[in-house]
Amino acid sequence: MRSLPLPLALTARLTPVAVLACAGWAMASGPDKTSTTASGDTSTQQTAGQSVSDGPSSSTPSTAAATKTYAAAPAPCGSIPVATIKSLVPGAKTVGKEIPSTDTKLRRTCSWNALKGYDYRWLDVSFEIMDTDAAAAKEYKQRVAEKSGGGAVPGLGDGGYSVVNLTTEDKQQTREGVVMAQVSNALVVVTYNGSDFESKKAPDTDEINKGAIKAAKSAVTALKGSQ
């Protein structure tokens, strides 16, 4: 019976999946997620007050909290249609698993992963809420700059970007696609990757890129519907 060891870098990311009877090994995962914090912005509205006596008129400013387009992150595990989950992550539980967050109002992430035969697929979707549209736009531009080599995704929110990278660890290839979108004061981030542990090859770029973009479009639609 031959063993199919996982690459160290991939092992650190993956959550436990079903033991492959013919290979006798298991996988563990757990993406390191960080939490983003935000606070409400305000706008000032002037209200006029008149004196009932001969005194001069005066105006008194009153401050009202401005309404953010998105005040909270939507439930991420319900953001991707069941049919899409079955297509992108064959064998995964379609309910997904939400990753613990320090503030679920500001950042929420759901993950799906499964090993079917020798093919492994991982998908996660994150929603992050910023205090303003400008803050979200700034964060989006910074992240795009950090992940150079990709391209724009037209029609995906106020700005959409996709990049795919191939990594090799212990002769095992993994291809990962990341799609980011800014939608008003929110960021949507989708990560989708895959490996074949029999051939040690990764899925082709087109498969991973299209899969990540498909999931991102569903996530953006879910975000807009959460208002």
Summary of the structure (lengths in Angstrom):
residues: 227
radius of gyration: 22.6
end to end distance: 53.8
largest distance: 99.5
contacts: 710
relative contact order: 0.17
helix: 21%
strand: 35%
